[in-house]
């Protein structure tokens, strides 16, 4: 039984996510489908990148990760399949797979051009249903990646500008990578680069401690914590730092050791 995961911004009200499953099961009824999330912020490529990057490797080897956050649907952006040493990723070439390209050993990238593996009628607004879901199903069914189209150079794929982490002997600087639903700010500063004592600044707000858990932090004060996604987080105990600071992805974060 082949595992296919779904990550989209389709939400839970409209039938779009359910339709993806119908298309997959109609082609390959033995697929096992797991929802990672359908609540990516609409058209938010940064959010999609973080969600798939922080979840993909908790699934069995050879899982097929279908990620559809596609503000450029119907345009010239490429539909792609990325095969890595351990997983497959299917979706638009718009930056959502930036973290995967950084972390995984890439075997090949395919430009999905072979129309016989698409649905017969292609909408300009729902390539998730008409192109990406069928490709995931046929891949699960055993079709070889090279049968879906032509190879691409991985260096030519679109990437988000998230390489802004800088470290010195006295500290480091990074950016906001993601804001979760609790308002916690996840940075691109790896936990492995951090000492046990630090302080810093975010948007003219000082944080003066590294908490070992959320509850030990003094309420209404900004603290840092080594987050579960392996990156430094900023938070307010029983508060929402993102609202307080009007934070957004890409904002600068400074840390002093």
C-alpha positions as CSV (number, residue, x, y, z in Angstrom):
1,X,0.0,0.0,0.0
2,X,1.5,3.3,-1.1
3,X,1.2,6.4,1.1
4,X,0.2,9.8,-0.3
5,X,0.2,12.9,1.9
6,X,-1.8,16.0,1.1
7,X,-0.8,19.6,2.0
8,X,-3.0,22.4,0.6
9,X,-4.6,25.7,1.2
10,X,-8.0,24.4,0.2
11,X,-9.5,24.6,3.7
12,X,-12.3,22.3,5.1
13,X,-15.4,24.1,3.9
14,X,-15.2,23.6,0.1
15,X,-15.0,20.1,-1.5
16,X,-11.6,20.7,-3.2
17,X,-9.6,18.5,-0.8
18,X,-12.1,15.7,-1.0
19,X,-12.0,15.8,-4.8
20,X,-8.3,15.3,-4.7
21,X,-8.8,12.1,-2.8
22,X,-11.5,11.0,-5.2
23,X,-9.2,11.5,-8.2
24,X,-6.4,9.5,-6.5
25,X,-8.6,6.6,-5.5
26,X,-10.3,6.4,-8.8
27,X,-6.9,5.8,-10.5
28,X,-5.4,3.7,-7.7
29,X,-7.9,2.5,-5.1
30,X,-5.2,0.9,-2.9
31,X,-3.5,4.3,-2.0
32,X,-3.4,5.3,1.6
33,X,-4.0,9.0,1.9
34,X,-3.0,11.1,4.9
35,X,-3.9,14.8,5.4
36,X,-1.0,16.8,6.7
37,X,-3.1,20.0,6.5
38,X,-5.5,21.8,4.3
39,X,-5.3,25.0,6.3
40,X,-2.2,26.6,4.8
41,X,-2.9,30.4,4.7
42,X,-4.4,31.0,1.2
43,X,-1.7,31.3,-1.4
44,X,1.0,31.5,1.3
45,X,4.1,29.9,-0.3
46,X,6.2,30.5,2.9
47,X,3.7,28.7,5.0
48,X,3.5,25.8,2.6
49,X,7.3,25.5,2.5
50,X,7.6,25.4,6.3
51,X,4.7,22.9,6.7
52,X,6.1,20.4,4.3
53,X,9.7,20.9,5.4
54,X,8.8,20.3,9.0
55,X,6.6,17.2,8.5
56,X,7.8,15.2,5.5
57,X,10.4,13.1,7.2
58,X,8.1,11.7,9.9
59,X,6.5,9.6,7.2
60,X,7.7,6.2,5.9
61,X,10.4,6.1,3.3
62,X,9.1,6.4,-0.3
63,X,6.0,8.3,0.8
64,X,4.6,10.6,-1.9
65,X,4.1,14.2,-0.7
66,X,1.5,16.1,-2.7
67,X,1.7,19.8,-1.9
68,X,-0.7,22.2,-3.7
69,X,-0.4,25.9,-2.8
70,X,-0.5,27.4,-6.2
71,X,-1.2,31.1,-6.7
72,X,0.2,30.8,-10.2
73,X,-2.2,28.1,-11.3
74,X,-2.9,28.3,-15.0
75,X,0.3,30.4,-15.7
76,X,3.6,29.3,-17.1
77,X,4.9,28.0,-13.7
78,X,6.0,24.4,-14.1
79,X,4.3,21.4,-12.5
80,X,7.1,19.2,-11.1
81,X,7.9,15.9,-9.5
82,X,11.0,15.8,-7.2
83,X,12.4,12.4,-6.4
84,X,14.8,12.4,-3.5
85,X,16.8,9.5,-1.9
86,X,13.9,8.8,0.5
87,X,10.7,10.6,-0.8
88,X,8.7,12.0,-3.7
89,X,7.3,15.5,-3.9
90,X,4.7,16.7,-6.4
91,X,3.4,20.3,-6.8
92,X,4.1,23.6,-8.6
93,X,7.6,25.0,-9.0
94,X,7.0,28.2,-7.0
95,X,9.2,27.9,-3.9
96,X,7.1,25.6,-1.8
97,X,9.9,22.9,-2.0
98,X,12.8,25.2,-1.0
99,X,13.4,23.4,2.3
100,X,13.3,20.0,0.6
101,X,15.9,21.1,-1.9
102,X,18.1,22.2,1.0
103,X,17.7,19.1,3.2
104,X,17.2,16.1,0.9
105,X,19.5,14.4,-1.5
106,X,17.9,15.0,-4.9
107,X,17.8,12.1,-7.4
108,X,15.9,13.8,-10.2
109,X,13.4,16.5,-11.0
110,X,10.7,15.9,-13.6
111,X,8.8,18.6,-15.5
112,X,5.3,17.0,-15.7
113,X,4.5,17.3,-19.4
114,X,3.1,13.9,-20.4
115,X,-0.7,14.6,-20.7
116,X,-1.8,11.0,-20.8
117,X,-1.3,10.9,-17.0
118,X,-3.5,14.0,-16.5
119,X,-7.3,14.1,-16.4
120,X,-8.8,14.5,-19.9
121,X,-10.1,18.0,-19.4
122,X,-7.7,20.5,-17.8
123,X,-9.1,23.5,-15.9
124,X,-7.1,26.7,-15.7
125,X,-8.0,27.0,-12.0
126,X,-7.7,23.5,-10.5
127,X,-4.4,21.8,-11.6
128,X,-4.4,20.1,-8.2
129,X,-7.3,18.0,-9.4
130,X,-6.4,17.7,-13.1
131,X,-2.6,17.3,-13.0
132,X,-1.0,16.8,-9.6
133,X,-3.5,14.3,-8.0
134,X,-3.4,12.0,-11.1
135,X,0.4,12.1,-11.2
136,X,0.5,11.1,-7.5
137,X,-1.9,8.3,-8.1
138,X,0.0,6.9,-11.1
139,X,3.3,7.2,-9.3
140,X,1.8,5.2,-6.4
141,X,0.5,2.7,-9.0
142,X,4.0,2.1,-10.2
143,X,4.6,4.4,-13.1
144,X,8.3,5.4,-13.3
145,X,9.1,9.2,-12.7
146,X,10.7,9.6,-16.1
147,X,7.5,8.5,-17.9
148,X,5.8,11.7,-16.6
149,X,8.0,14.2,-18.6
150,X,11.4,15.7,-19.0
151,X,14.2,16.1,-16.5
152,X,15.0,19.6,-15.0
153,X,18.2,20.9,-13.4
154,X,17.5,21.3,-9.7
155,X,19.5,24.5,-9.7
156,X,16.9,26.1,-12.0
157,X,14.0,25.5,-9.6
158,X,12.4,28.5,-7.8
159,X,13.5,29.0,-4.2
160,X,12.5,31.3,-1.4
161,X,15.1,33.7,0.0
162,X,15.5,31.9,3.3
163,X,19.3,31.6,3.4
164,X,19.7,34.7,5.5
165,X,21.2,33.0,8.6
166,X,24.5,34.6,9.7
167,X,26.6,33.5,12.7
168,X,29.5,35.2,14.5
169,X,31.3,34.6,17.7
170,X,29.1,37.0,19.5
171,X,25.7,36.1,18.1
172,X,23.7,35.4,15.0
173,X,21.0,36.9,12.8
174,X,18.2,35.3,10.9
175,X,14.6,35.9,9.7
176,X,11.1,34.8,10.5
177,X,10.4,31.6,8.7
178,X,6.9,30.9,9.9
179,X,4.2,32.1,12.3
180,X,2.0,29.3,13.8
181,X,-1.6,29.6,14.8
182,X,-0.6,30.4,18.4
183,X,1.3,33.5,17.2
184,X,4.6,31.9,17.9
185,X,7.4,33.0,15.6
186,X,9.6,30.3,14.1
187,X,12.9,31.6,12.8
188,X,15.5,30.1,10.5
189,X,18.1,30.1,13.2
190,X,19.0,26.4,13.9
191,X,18.9,25.2,17.6
192,X,22.2,23.5,17.0
193,X,23.9,26.9,16.7
194,X,22.6,28.3,20.0
195,X,24.1,28.4,23.6
196,X,21.9,28.0,26.6
197,X,22.0,31.7,27.4
198,X,21.1,34.4,24.9
199,X,19.2,37.6,24.4
200,X,18.2,39.5,21.4
201,X,15.9,41.9,19.5
202,X,13.0,41.5,17.2
203,X,11.3,44.6,15.7
204,X,12.6,46.9,18.5
205,X,11.3,44.4,21.1
206,X,13.9,42.8,23.4
207,X,13.9,39.2,24.5
208,X,16.1,38.4,27.5
209,X,16.0,34.7,28.0
210,X,15.9,31.2,26.6
211,X,13.1,29.3,28.2
212,X,13.2,25.5,28.6
213,X,9.4,25.4,28.1
214,X,6.5,27.8,27.4
215,X,5.0,27.8,30.9
216,X,8.2,28.8,32.7
217,X,8.3,32.2,30.9
218,X,7.0,35.3,32.6
219,X,3.6,36.2,31.1
220,X,3.4,39.2,28.7
221,X,7.2,39.1,28.2
222,X,9.0,38.0,25.0
223,X,11.1,34.9,25.4
224,X,13.0,32.5,23.1
225,X,12.8,28.7,23.1
226,X,14.5,25.9,21.1
227,X,11.5,24.8,19.1
228,X,10.3,21.3,18.0
229,X,11.0,22.1,14.4
230,X,14.8,22.4,15.2
231,X,14.7,26.2,14.9
232,X,14.7,29.1,17.5
233,X,11.2,30.3,18.3
234,X,10.0,33.6,19.9
235,X,6.9,33.6,22.0
236,X,4.8,35.3,24.7
237,X,3.5,33.0,27.4
238,X,-0.3,33.1,27.1
239,X,0.0,35.8,24.5
240,X,0.6,36.3,20.8
241,X,3.9,37.8,19.8
242,X,3.0,37.9,16.1
243,X,0.1,40.3,16.8
244,X,2.0,42.4,19.3
245,X,4.8,43.0,16.8
246,X,2.9,42.8,13.6
247,X,5.3,40.1,12.5
248,X,5.5,38.7,9.0
249,X,7.7,36.1,7.2
250,X,11.1,37.5,6.3
251,X,11.4,40.0,9.2
252,X,14.8,40.1,10.8
253,X,15.7,38.5,14.1
254,X,18.9,39.4,16.0
255,X,20.4,37.1,18.7
256,X,23.4,37.9,21.1
257,X,25.3,35.2,23.0
